Amino acid sequence: QVQLVESGGGLVQAGGSLRLSCAASGGTFRSHAMGWFRQASGKEREFVAAIIWNGGSTVADSVKGRFTISRDNAKNTVYLQMNSLKPEDTAVYYCAARFNTYSRSYYAWDYWGQGTQVTVSS
């Protein structure tokens, strides 16, 4: 019902910045919480950040102070601004959506994008 498409990934040097975007379609955007997860090679998918319709948000401790999540309801788009990137941030980043509020557990989310690769070189 909801389709999500991520973009903005790429290769960046440590200390640099990237801004990921996730465009949503097929549902009522304002009715859904939006989130970002990431999965590094050989590791489980982990929570990064999430945001509800009015802008209330939460981020993982590992990225606090460096990453910021935001959304533009008029554009049906959620963003992840990533600053001061570290090699440990290298992963496939996935956009996710679920009705109402967010969860830190990946299995609680209903819709997923295809992912976008972020690679941070040292």
C-alpha positions in Angstrom: 0.0 0.0 0.0 2.9 2.3 0.8 5.9 2.5 -1.5 9.2 4.0 -0.3 12.2 5.0 -2.4 15.5 6.1 -0.9 18.1 8.2 -2.5 21.2 10.2 -1.7 23.7 7.5 -0.7 27.2 7.4 -1.9 30.9 7.4 -1.0 32.2 10.0 1.4 35.3 10.6 3.5 35.3 10.4 7.3 34.1 13.7 8.7 31.9 14.5 5.7 28.2 14.8 5.3 25.4 13.2 3.3 21.7 13.8 3.1 19.4 10.9 2.4 15.9 11.3 1.1 12.9 8.9 1.1 9.9 9.6 -1.1 6.7 7.9 -0.1 3.6 7.1 -2.2 0.5 5.0 -2.1 -0.7 6.0 1.4 -1.6 8.9 3.6 1.9 10.3 4.5 0.8 12.3 7.5 -0.8 9.2 9.1 2.5 7.3 9.2 5.6 7.5 11.3 8.8 7.4 9.2 12.1 5.9 10.2 15.6 5.1 9.1 17.4 1.8 9.8 20.8 0.6 8.6 22.4 -2.7 8.1 26.2 -3.1 7.9 27.8 -6.2 6.3 27.5 -9.2 8.6 25.4 -7.3 11.2 21.7 -7.1 12.0 19.5 -4.2 10.9 19.6 -1.5 13.5 17.5 1.5 14.3 18.9 4.9 13.4 16.1 7.5 13.7 12.4 8.0 13.5 9.8 10.8 13.2 6.1 11.2 13.7 3.7 13.4 11.6 4.2 16.6 13.6 8.0 16.4 13.7 8.6 14.7 17.1 11.6 12.5 16.6 14.1 10.2 18.3 17.6 9.0 17.2 19.9 6.2 18.3 22.6 6.9 20.8 25.2 5.9 18.2 24.3 8.8 15.9 23.0 11.4 18.5 24.5 14.8 17.8 25.5 13.8 14.3 22.3 12.7 12.5 19.1 14.6 12.2 15.8 13.3 10.8 13.2 15.6 9.3 10.1 15.3 7.2 8.2 17.5 4.7 4.6 16.4 4.7 3.8 18.5 1.6 6.4 16.6 -0.4 5.7 13.2 1.2 9.4 13.0 1.9 11.6 12.2 4.9 15.2 13.1 5.2 18.2 12.0 7.2 21.0 14.6 7.5 24.2 12.8 8.4 27.2 14.9 9.6 30.6 14.0 11.0 30.4 10.6 9.3 32.5 7.8 10.6 33.6 4.5 8.9 31.4 2.8 11.4 28.4 4.4 9.7 29.0 2.4 6.5 25.9 0.4 5.8 22.8 0.1 3.6 20.3 2.6 4.9 16.6 1.7 4.7 13.6 4.0 4.9 10.6 2.5 6.8 7.0 3.5 7.6 4.4 2.4 10.1 1.0 3.7 11.2 0.9 6.3 13.8 4.0 6.2 16.0 7.5 4.8 15.7 9.3 1.8 17.1 13.0 1.1 17.6 12.3 -2.5 16.6 12.7 -3.2 12.9 10.1 -6.0 12.9 7.4 -3.5 14.0 7.6 -1.5 10.8 5.2 -2.3 7.9 6.8 -0.8 4.8 10.4 -0.7 3.6 12.3 0.9 0.8 15.0 -0.8 -1.2 17.9 0.7 0.6 20.7 3.1 -0.4 24.4 2.4 0.2 26.4 4.7 2.4 30.2 4.1 2.4 32.5 6.2 4.6 36.2 5.9 3.9 38.9 6.6 6.6 
